[in-house]
Amino acid sequence: MQIVLQDTSVVVKAAAIDTLFHTGDYSYINISGLSFEGANMAGIFNRSGDHISVSHCNFNNIGGRAIHFWGTGDVMVDNVNTNNVLSCAIQITALKKENATVKNCTIKNTGLFMGMGSFFDDMDYKAIVATMANNVLIENNNIDSTGLSGIQFQGSNVLVQHNFIDHYCLVLHDG
């Protein structure tokens, strides 16, 4: 690839890493006070671990999902900021596990480009997706501009309260 620029004040950034923080299937992990920028697929990814906490972190310009937990139970996401995430800002999916909390997060500009959903599933173009067997809490989140739905949830004993969603269904219109 060759980039030729006449104006030297232009900065070109290109992501070269798919996942910035891959925790594998490890459990009892606390991630706090970090900033993530430029992943092709995920800022943080965990598959089949438990007791994962993400707090006071920032995610910018993520190509897939900022936080992607698959088969992970006992999850806490608190006071996280995301901006310009192309698919889904926060996804927690574990239909055979329990306990997911997403609270006090600010999520902006999620899934705004048609065709960039990247996973071809029901979680694309959404700000928060939490699908657990039991015990989901989604509260006090501020969501601005998402391609489809602001919040999607599934499970028993779910509480969604005090969230503010502004500008949704900006790309797809059946949310």
Buried (B, 14 or more C-beta within 10 A) or exposed (E): EEEEEEEEEEEEEEBEEEBBBBBEEBBEBEBEEBEBBBBBBBBBBBBBBBBBBBBBBBBBBBBBBBBBBBBBBBBBBBBBBBBBBBBBBBBBBBEEBBBBBBBBBBBBBBBBEEEBBBBEEBBBBBBBBBBBBEBBBBBBBBBBBBBBBBBBBBBEEBEBEEBEBEEBBBBBEEB
